[in-house]
Amino acid sequence: MTKNDWLSWPSQEALGREGISRNRRRLAWATRMLVLGMLLWGAVSGNPPRGWDSVLAVGGVVAAALLAWALYRTTFQHRLWPSVALLLLLQGLAVAGQAAGFRVPALVLWCGCAITALERMPLSAAVPMSAVALGSYAVVNDDALLTTTVTSIGLALAGYVLRLDAEARGNTQSLLAQERAARVAEADSAALAERARIAREIHDVLAHSLSAQLVHLEAARLLIERGADRDRILERVVAARGMARDGLAETRHALSALRGEMSPLEDYLSELVGGADDVGVTITGERRPLPAEASQAVRRVAQEALTNVRKHAAGAEVAVRLDYSEHQVTLEVRDSGGPPGELTGMGSGYGLLGMRERAELLGGSLDAGPGEKGFVVTLRVPT
């Protein structure tokens, strides 16, 4: 037993009523009523008091009940000196009862004080208070010495067992409270993660769609400033309109993904390239469904990589390869390179950063840099 065990109180969870079953509460109330009945019986039996003596006897029982209630409150609030004072008052009341001839109530009070002290107070205070109560009980009790000794030891053990039981119940309540708090924190964390995922999906869809539209609209503006013919300007405007329509379709795809209704990844890549002659899609490995987050990462990286090709190497040939291995899926987008377009400097510059962050969130990686001819983006996501 450590020093803290001697100085520490039983927790308020241990001293409170929470976690006590209904049957156990009924048993506790029955025990209290039995003790109160023994006090009243001891006060009026044998030599029944008359007149003022009966008033004093009943008043003593009521005072003992009030002091016991106050003792339960102060021990619950971990107030040491008020608890010690109340225990001394109860034992003083027992001494007065013994002197007045009320032997049974006095014995009951001393036994109750010993058990309550060991159950509800720090051991450093409970042991001496219990020793005083049991010593008084042993002195007054007229049973055989062995019987009195065994009874005193049994009362002390009963008080300590009740203490251990209360502490076990208190620990259980503390663990349950921690578990409830952990569940609430987990639910909040899951909600925040889901909000972040939704925000990321919406951002990626809008960033891809709007940046593509901006490319064509800016090209149209430059053509107008340079006095280009109407057909070239109209071509850019029509392309921007197509990007807006594609962005709306992508938004619907994103909403479907958030609902868990995603099309196969291979079909999505085929739709993304749109049958363009300068873009080829190759699938290797054993095809299988991917987790939603991994599938979305591949889709968004493919989108961003193809958008970057259109912005920075317009007209370049593009090879998209999707490889299914045992523990991961790899997406590679490789372009053949080309001269920088007039819109190369446009954009926020956060495309690659966003793709890399998305990959790292899933425990994967993203490599982007010059290849043998053009630019290569490689995404690896564990599955």
Wavefront OBJ file of the C-alpha trace (Angstrom):
o trace
v 0.000 0.000 0.000
v 1.505 3.342 -1.053
v 1.499 6.688 0.709
v -1.165 7.975 -1.650
v -3.458 5.101 -0.670
v -3.351 6.349 2.923
v -4.010 9.977 2.055
v -6.419 9.732 -0.874
v -10.201 9.783 -0.647
v -12.418 7.315 -2.444
v -13.547 9.059 -5.637
v -16.879 10.860 -5.764
v -17.994 8.246 -8.292
v -17.302 5.635 -5.593
v -19.125 7.588 -2.888
v -22.086 8.541 -5.077
v -25.137 6.578 -6.135
v -24.449 6.383 -9.850
v -23.855 2.860 -11.068
v -25.707 1.230 -8.160
v -28.415 -1.158 -9.296
v -32.009 -0.753 -8.190
v -31.933 -3.950 -6.107
v -28.779 -2.796 -4.374
v -30.328 0.574 -3.587
v -33.331 -1.171 -2.110
v -31.022 -3.320 0.006
v -29.176 -0.218 1.205
v -32.437 1.495 2.217
v -33.614 -1.679 3.944
v -30.337 -1.760 5.898
v -30.758 1.861 6.953
v -34.302 1.235 8.060
v -33.120 -1.807 9.999
v -30.455 0.232 11.775
v -32.949 2.979 12.546
v -35.370 0.373 13.836
v -32.660 -1.122 16.041
v -31.917 2.315 17.432
v -35.568 2.964 18.224
v -36.036 -0.515 19.636
v -32.956 -0.194 21.776
v -34.174 3.182 23.016
v -37.577 1.945 24.197
v -36.969 -1.721 25.102
v -35.848 -3.117 28.414
v -36.469 -0.091 30.601
v -39.034 1.946 28.585
v -38.414 5.667 29.018
v -41.222 7.850 30.241
v -41.889 11.540 30.082
v -38.867 13.624 29.175
v -36.708 10.502 28.914
v -38.751 9.269 25.951
v -38.467 12.690 24.310
v -34.704 12.612 24.783
v -34.499 9.061 23.403
v -36.414 9.923 20.252
v -34.447 13.174 19.941
v -31.195 11.210 20.178
v -32.286 8.863 17.379
v -33.282 11.805 15.181
v -29.993 13.562 15.947
v -28.054 10.419 15.054
v -29.917 10.160 11.718
v -29.225 13.833 10.888
v -25.554 13.547 11.826
v -25.213 10.406 9.685
v -26.809 12.190 6.717
v -24.446 15.148 7.179
v -21.495 12.748 7.407
v -22.429 11.199 4.070
v -22.575 14.668 2.497
v -19.215 15.878 3.865
v -17.418 12.662 2.903
v -18.899 12.889 -0.591
v -17.512 16.440 -0.831
v -14.105 15.243 0.492
v -14.167 17.611 3.479
v -11.899 15.982 6.046
v -12.259 18.022 9.232
v -16.058 18.381 9.082
v -16.229 14.607 8.541
v -13.974 13.946 11.543
v -16.058 16.336 13.663
v -19.305 14.607 12.698
v -17.835 11.191 13.503
v -16.742 12.462 16.922
v -20.234 13.875 17.535
v -21.789 10.524 16.628
v -19.430 8.706 18.990
v -20.122 11.297 21.687
v -23.828 10.652 21.162
v -23.116 6.934 21.616
v -21.277 7.655 24.878
v -24.223 9.758 26.078
v -26.623 6.978 25.103
v -24.555 4.420 26.992
v -24.466 6.650 30.070
v -28.239 7.110 29.877
v -28.798 3.375 29.734
v -29.419 3.030 25.999
v -26.834 0.323 25.427
v -28.062 -1.138 22.114
v -28.256 2.229 20.277
v -24.773 3.061 21.565
v -23.330 -0.199 20.237
v -25.054 0.304 16.881
v -23.633 3.835 16.609
v -20.073 2.719 17.387
v -20.268 -0.116 14.839
v -21.751 2.215 12.208
v -19.040 4.827 12.816
v -16.289 2.233 12.393
v -17.692 0.850 9.143
v -18.521 4.273 7.659
v -15.069 5.681 8.431
v -13.304 2.796 6.706
v -15.668 2.933 3.717
v -15.770 6.671 3.000
v -12.690 8.438 4.427
v -8.927 8.486 3.760
v -7.313 5.586 5.570
v -5.026 7.951 7.500
v -8.128 9.337 9.235
v -10.379 6.287 8.952
v -8.096 3.859 10.808
v -7.776 5.899 14.049
v -11.481 6.863 14.000
v -12.482 3.258 13.446
v -10.088 2.106 16.166
v -11.668 4.520 18.671
v -15.186 3.362 17.728
v -14.357 -0.349 17.878
v -12.387 0.144 21.100
v -15.415 1.787 22.699
v -17.585 -1.041 21.407
v -15.205 -3.655 22.903
v -15.126 -1.907 26.280
v -18.898 -1.613 26.575
v -19.818 -4.980 25.055
v -20.246 -7.652 27.719
v -19.768 -10.663 25.417
v -16.797 -12.986 25.749
v -13.446 -11.451 24.813
v -12.990 -13.782 21.840
v -16.469 -13.015 20.536
v -15.926 -9.282 20.892
v -12.535 -9.489 19.192
v -13.853 -11.524 16.266
v -16.826 -9.169 15.918
v -14.556 -6.124 15.900
v -12.268 -7.656 13.288
v -15.300 -8.617 11.183
v -16.673 -5.059 11.359
v -13.306 -3.628 10.268
v -13.092 -6.066 7.373
v -16.683 -5.286 6.404
v -15.883 -1.567 6.250
v -12.749 -2.151 4.165
v -14.560 -4.541 1.800
v -17.273 -1.927 1.290
v -14.510 0.580 0.518
v -12.937 -1.719 -2.084
v -16.333 -2.388 -3.632
v -17.083 1.346 -3.813
v -13.697 2.071 -5.385
v -14.237 -0.670 -7.968
v -17.628 0.799 -8.807
v -16.106 4.278 -8.997
v -13.374 3.070 -11.336
v -16.015 1.473 -13.521
v -17.957 4.726 -13.671
v -14.778 6.648 -14.521
v -13.967 4.217 -17.324
v -17.510 4.464 -18.651
v -17.286 8.264 -18.591
v -13.948 8.152 -20.416
v -15.389 5.743 -22.961
v -18.366 8.028 -23.558
v -16.024 10.999 -23.938
v -13.846 8.990 -26.336
v -16.899 8.054 -28.401
v -17.999 11.675 -28.565
v -14.487 12.744 -29.571
v -14.347 9.968 -32.160
v -17.705 11.023 -33.581
v -16.570 14.660 -33.708
v -13.320 13.619 -35.374
v -15.190 11.503 -37.909
v -17.533 14.407 -38.635
v -14.595 16.786 -39.119
v -12.843 14.267 -41.358
v -15.990 13.848 -43.422
v -16.405 17.605 -43.715
v -12.782 17.899 -44.808
v -13.306 15.148 -47.382
v -16.414 16.850 -48.771
v -14.635 20.203 -48.868
v -11.658 18.596 -50.619
v -13.865 16.934 -53.217
v -15.796 20.123 -53.951
v -12.567 22.124 -54.120
v -10.920 19.676 -56.493
v -13.923 19.545 -58.806
v -14.357 23.313 -58.913
v -10.625 23.986 -59.196
v -10.329 21.614 -62.148
v -13.440 22.854 -63.929
v -12.954 26.561 -63.335
v -9.242 26.561 -64.136
v -9.962 24.774 -67.422
v -12.673 27.295 -68.257
v -10.317 30.114 -67.333
v -7.719 28.788 -69.767
v -10.127 28.955 -72.690
v -11.714 32.254 -71.673
v -8.301 33.870 -71.244
v -7.301 32.524 -74.644
v -10.468 34.027 -76.102
v -9.625 37.379 -74.507
v -6.105 37.334 -75.954
v -7.463 36.435 -79.372
v -9.925 39.329 -79.202
v -7.135 41.745 -78.192
v -5.029 40.553 -81.153
v -7.916 40.886 -83.572
v -8.167 37.192 -84.379
v -10.947 35.973 -86.621
v -14.371 35.132 -85.232
v -14.077 31.359 -85.677
v -10.983 31.046 -83.479
v -12.591 33.128 -80.739
v -15.815 31.131 -80.988
v -13.820 27.905 -80.717
v -12.406 28.991 -77.362
v -15.804 30.110 -76.058
v -17.375 26.815 -77.092
v -14.535 24.960 -75.380
v -15.145 26.963 -72.180
v -18.827 26.113 -72.388
v -17.905 22.446 -72.768
v -15.667 22.696 -69.708
v -18.540 24.216 -67.732
v -20.764 21.344 -68.804
v -18.059 18.848 -67.892
v -17.602 20.576 -64.531
v -21.293 20.178 -63.818
v -21.046 16.500 -64.695
v -17.986 16.179 -62.447
v -19.908 17.796 -59.609
v -22.598 15.163 -60.029
v -19.890 12.480 -60.047
v -18.437 13.917 -56.842
v -21.829 13.916 -55.154
v -22.335 10.326 -56.257
v -18.922 9.436 -54.831
v -19.822 11.035 -51.524
v -22.907 8.833 -51.491
v -20.771 5.800 -52.308
v -22.121 5.503 -55.876
v -18.961 5.612 -57.985
v -18.530 4.223 -61.466
v -15.606 1.807 -62.121
v -12.267 3.603 -62.222
v -11.425 2.284 -65.686
v -14.684 3.660 -67.110
v -14.033 6.994 -65.467
v -10.568 7.317 -67.051
v -12.005 6.460 -70.450
v -14.661 9.140 -70.015
v -12.037 11.608 -68.826
v -9.881 11.370 -71.931
v -13.053 11.461 -74.036
v -11.667 9.308 -76.834
v -9.006 11.871 -77.723
v -6.530 10.631 -80.313
v -3.549 12.080 -78.451
v -4.372 10.371 -75.139
v -3.966 6.649 -74.510
v -5.140 4.701 -71.453
v -3.498 1.432 -70.392
v -4.739 -0.794 -67.555
v -2.416 -3.458 -66.108
v -2.768 -5.889 -63.220
v -5.843 -7.569 -61.801
v -8.689 -5.105 -61.746
v -10.558 -4.809 -58.455
v -12.721 -2.294 -56.592
v -10.731 0.248 -54.595
v -11.591 1.973 -51.314
v -13.533 5.173 -51.898
v -10.694 7.469 -50.787
v -8.108 5.701 -52.957
v -10.427 5.731 -55.972
v -11.142 9.429 -55.528
v -7.428 10.206 -55.226
v -6.699 8.479 -58.539
v -9.564 10.310 -60.235
v -8.562 13.745 -58.996
v -4.868 13.297 -59.789
v -5.733 12.125 -63.295
v -7.922 15.192 -63.743
v -5.276 17.602 -62.517
v -2.484 16.001 -64.504
v -4.441 16.127 -67.773
v -5.439 19.734 -67.086
v -1.774 20.638 -66.572
v -0.880 18.985 -69.868
v -3.513 21.042 -71.681
v -2.255 24.217 -70.004
v 1.505 23.745 -70.255
v 2.031 21.424 -73.214
v -0.971 21.823 -75.455
v -0.981 19.310 -78.293
v 1.380 16.883 -76.553
v 0.658 13.176 -76.651
v -0.355 11.751 -73.283
v -0.072 8.197 -71.955
v -2.164 7.277 -68.918
v -1.269 3.997 -67.217
v -3.151 2.463 -64.300
v -1.434 -0.476 -62.620
v -3.035 -2.737 -60.009
v -0.446 -4.446 -57.822
v -0.986 -6.568 -54.734
v -0.789 -3.811 -52.137
v -1.142 -0.576 -54.064
v -2.454 1.053 -57.212
v -0.209 3.218 -59.373
v -1.322 5.941 -61.761
v 1.164 7.373 -64.234
v 0.408 10.289 -66.541
v 3.237 10.921 -69.014
v 3.219 13.532 -71.790
v 5.545 13.840 -74.760
v 6.317 17.480 -74.027
v 5.933 20.518 -76.186
v 6.655 24.202 -76.338
v 5.129 26.247 -73.493
v 1.860 27.846 -74.498
v 0.949 31.437 -74.057
v -1.148 30.506 -70.998
v 1.612 28.642 -69.186
v 1.858 31.199 -66.392
v -1.813 31.010 -65.519
v -3.230 29.112 -62.548
v -2.742 29.164 -58.805
v 0.317 26.910 -58.723
v -1.234 24.699 -56.064
v -2.210 21.775 -58.323
v 0.772 19.545 -57.580
v 0.720 20.510 -53.922
v -2.939 19.543 -53.648
v -2.311 16.208 -55.381
v 0.636 15.430 -53.117
v -1.357 16.283 -49.966
v -4.195 14.028 -51.116
v -1.764 11.150 -51.645
v -0.020 11.629 -48.295
v -3.349 11.660 -46.459
v -3.831 8.101 -47.667
v -0.291 6.988 -46.823
v 0.772 7.131 -50.458
v 3.131 9.299 -52.474
v 3.174 11.478 -55.564
v 6.179 12.174 -57.760
v 6.072 14.853 -60.439
v 8.920 16.032 -62.618
v 10.496 16.026 -66.055
v 10.736 12.697 -67.872
v 12.759 11.607 -70.883
v 10.700 13.848 -73.159
v 7.991 15.682 -71.292
v 6.543 15.677 -67.795
v 5.607 12.649 -65.636
v 3.183 12.474 -62.729
v 3.226 9.215 -60.729
v 0.745 8.515 -57.951
v 1.060 5.496 -55.619
v -1.775 4.750 -53.197
v -1.870 1.741 -50.843
v -4.989 -0.401 -51.097
l 1 2 3 4 5 6 7 8 9 10 11 12 13 14 15 16 17 18 19 20 21 22 23 24 25 26 27 28 29 30 31 32 33 34 35 36 37 38 39 40 41 42 43 44 45 46 47 48 49 50 51 52 53 54 55 56 57 58 59 60 61 62 63 64 65 66 67 68 69 70 71 72 73 74 75 76 77 78 79 80 81 82 83 84 85 86 87 88 89 90 91 92 93 94 95 96 97 98 99 100 101 102 103 104 105 106 107 108 109 110 111 112 113 114 115 116 117 118 119 120 121 122 123 124 125 126 127 128 129 130 131 132 133 134 135 136 137 138 139 140 141 142 143 144 145 146 147 148 149 150 151 152 153 154 155 156 157 158 159 160 161 162 163 164 165 166 167 168 169 170 171 172 173 174 175 176 177 178 179 180 181 182 183 184 185 186 187 188 189 190 191 192 193 194 195 196 197 198 199 200 201 202 203 204 205 206 207 208 209 210 211 212 213 214 215 216 217 218 219 220 221 222 223 224 225 226 227 228 229 230 231 232 233 234 235 236 237 238 239 240 241 242 243 244 245 246 247 248 249 250 251 252 253 254 255 256 257 258 259 260 261 262 263 264 265 266 267 268 269 270 271 272 273 274 275 276 277 278 279 280 281 282 283 284 285 286 287 288 289 290 291 292 293 294 295 296 297 298 299 300 301 302 303 304 305 306 307 308 309 310 311 312 313 314 315 316 317 318 319 320 321 322 323 324 325 326 327 328 329 330 331 332 333 334 335 336 337 338 339 340 341 342 343 344 345 346 347 348 349 350 351 352 353 354 355 356 357 358 359 360 361 362 363 364 365 366 367 368 369 370 371 372 373 374 375 376 377 378 379 380 381 382 383
